[in-house]
């Protein structure tokens, strides 16, 4: 198990290259959920998601000049941006159907993209072959010490920010794909609040961490279904991340695509924020699981905002609860 001191080291390494993203609250959302929610707006991070934290922590400790990473989009942008900050080169293995906003983001940071078919090919195998053939450093999206510790710096920021306002959370809702963010976040927060309930939130049919926590072993998603939450479509929890998460997390929650779309609309309406579907699932959980959040102090992580315009406009057509 990692320590808060290792996360502090990571923060010292990357803090000059990231935004200290704000915490926000909304009386309107509190009234809707009958709870007291603080939002960590990591969608306002550089590259539009938390992923640059882990990428900076990894690249900042490597002597290699070239890096390759498999990613649905946010990790790719984080690696491309981090590599550029260190004047290094990046190659990103991305799915053919990645959102255009994420593809353009990677290109804007100078990343070289190799596309693959997410339903027929294995992005990790492709990236590892490139690493082996060309001698590039392979940067996994979540299952690596430096990635986990880098993502954990978000939790370190939260500790300082909540202490400033005297907010003590009863529970945390955080998105979960492979588990890198929530494992790092949990290490940081549990160092201060040992009994804190931290719940992973995943898309319906891609809730491998929720099932794995129940079964106490890593579950693999066999029947792959489409989902708009492209950033969270991991088939199974990471080996390293699950070793951490099975010790630190409470039960998992899954939300539908429709609930994620409604959450995007509500975030825009009441927080004036733009979220991508994967970045909105924790808010969707708070809005749809009233029995979990009611009368609680809740920390909700808004993890990303890289959304295609078409999906965003469609989200604004969804019906939402009005006060």
Secondary structure, 3 states (H helix, E strand, C coil): CCCHHHHHHHHHHHHHHCCCCCEECCHHHHHHHCCEEEEEEHHHCHHHECHHHHHHHHHCCCCCCEEEEECCCHHHHHHHHHHHHCCCEEEEEEECCCCHHHHHHHHHCCCEEEEECCCCCCHHHHHHHHHHHHCCEECCCCCCHHHHHHHHHHHHHHHHHHHHHCCCCCEEEEECCCCHHHHHHHHHHHCCCCCCEEEEEEECCCCHHHHHHHHCCCCCCCCCCCCCCHHHCCCCCCHHHHHHHHHHCCCCEEECHHHHHHHHHHHHHHHCCCCCHHHHHHHHHHHHCHHHHCCCEEEEEECECCCCHHHHHHHCCCCCCCC
